[in-house]
């Protein structure tokens, strides 16, 4: 089992909301044991340059705390990747962002990715499908969902069925990139041991 810390950039005391991405990750990747925590004083999350700027030191501090507690990897479950680059420079464990993960895997599944944001209204799904069809008509061959809240509502499979092209779920993608980073580190250690033994 891998001990994985998930950082939510939306401040909440609602345990269900806090743990939603972690529960998805544990369902997708049963080798993960996930603990989720949120940064303080960001009740509206990260939604513009100022809230992103405010979140970065908080994300870094929480990532450092998780590292000190023995987590194997940290995921910043936000498609804007606030604090990912900064935390990665400081910590020797994988620090993975949802945005970079969904972008990377979109390029695996297609050559002309399009980004689709969230529309949380009564007509949201229909509007999202409409926007996705417009992007497909413009040449997109894969859709990257640009908000982890879209993972929360589980929209990717329905969108993929409606559009007929791959739709990348950011929480699924961040988990896959984290698993790869952890397995890669293990493989490197094994190779070191084999080289030492060969000597």
N, C-alpha and C positions, 0 to 999 in steps of 0.2 A: 504493500500500500504506500502511496505517496501522500504526504501531508501537504496540502495545497491551501494557501491563503488567498481569499478573494477580497479585493478592496472595492467597495461600492462608493461611488462619488456622490450619492444622494444620502443625506443625513436622515435617518429614520429610527424610531423606536419600535416600529412594527416588525416583529421577528419574521413574519411571513414574507414581507417585502424584502427585508434584509437578506434572507436565505434563498430567495427565489432562483438566482443564477447558480448558486452552489448546489441546489437540489437538481437543477438541470444537468450540471457538470457531473454529478455523481451518477445520474441516470445514464448519461452518454458514456462516461468513463468510470466504470465500477472500481478501477484501481486507485481512484482518488478518494481521499478523506478530506473533505472541504470544510474550512472554517471561514465564515464571512464576517467582515467588519466594515463599518462605514466611517468616512472622515467626518469631523465635527463641523457644525455651523454652516452647513451647505444644504439647507432644507429644500432648495429648488434645484439642487444638483449642479451640473456643469452645462451651461447652455449658451455661453458667449465668451469672448476673450477675457473679460474681467473675472468671471467665475472660474475659468480655467486657470488663470494666473493665481487666484487665491487657493485653488485646490492643490497645486503642485507640491508645495512644502508639506502639506498635510498627507498627501499620498506617500511621499518619500519617507516621512516619519513613521507612518503605519507599516510600510514595507520593511523598514529597518527593524521595527519592533517584531514583526513576524519572523524575520531572519534570526533575530536573537532568541526567539522561542523555539527555533528548530524546524521551521517549515522548509520543505524541499523546494518549493517554488511559490511565486506570488503572481497572481493575475489581477490586473487593473481592468475591471469589467465595465469599461466605458470606451466607446468607439473613438473618442477624441484622444485617447492614450495620455491623459495628463500625468506627468511625473514618471512615466515609464523610462524614458531616456535617462533622466537624472538618477532614478533608483538603480537602474542597470549599471551605471558607472560606479556605484558604491558597493553593490552586493555581489557576492560570488555565486549566488543561486540564480536560476532563470527568473526574469521579470518579464511578463508577457502582457501586451495590450490587445484589447479586442479589435481596435481599428487596424493595426498592422497585420493582425492575423487574418481578418476577413479580406483585406486588400491582397495579401500574399496568396491566399487560397483561391481568390477570384481569378487571378492570373493563371493558375493551374487549370481551371475549368473553362476559361475562355480567353480570347484575344482582345475583345472590346467590352470591358466591364463598364457597367453603369452603377451609380450610387443612388439608392432610394431611401428617403427619410421616412419618419413616422408621421402618420395622420390619425391621431387619436380622437375620432369623432364617431357619431352614430353611423355616418356614411364612410368611415375611414377605410374599411377594407375595399369597398368598391372604388374609392378614389385612388387607393394605393395600386390596385390592379390597373386602373386607367393610366396612371403615370408609368407603371411598368410596361404596359403595352406601347406607350409613346416611346419609351426608351428602346424597346425591342425594334420598333419600326424605324428608329433612327440608327439602328445597326448594332445595338447591344446584344451580346451573346451570353452574358452572365450578369446577374444582379447582385451587388453587394449591399446588404442592409446596413445602414449607417447609424443605427442606434440599438443598444442592447435591450431596450424596452420592447423592441420588435421580437426578440427572442422570448421575452417574458410572456407575450401573448401568443407565441407559437405560430406566427404568420407564414414562415418560410415554406412549409410543405404545400399549403393552400395556394400561395403565390406561384410556386413552381408548377403546380398542376394547371393553374389558370394561364400562365405565360408560355409554358413549354420550353423554358430554358432554366439552367441551374440558378438557384437563389441561395446565397451564402448567409447562413445564420451566424451572427458574431459570437455568441456564446459557444456554439459547437466548434467554431473555428479557433477561438482562444484556447479551448481545451485540447484540441488536436496539436496546436503549436506547443503547448506546455508539455504534453506527453512526449512529443518528439524531442524537445530540449532536454527533458529528464532522461530519456532513453539514450540520447546522444552522449550525455555526460557519463552514464553508466558504461557505455561502449568504450569511451575514451579511457576510463579507469581499467577496464578489462584488458585493453590493448597495452596499456602501460605495464600491467602485471605480466602479460605474456612476453613482452620485450625484456623485462627484468629477469624472468625465469629463463628465457633463451640465453641470456648472457651467462 
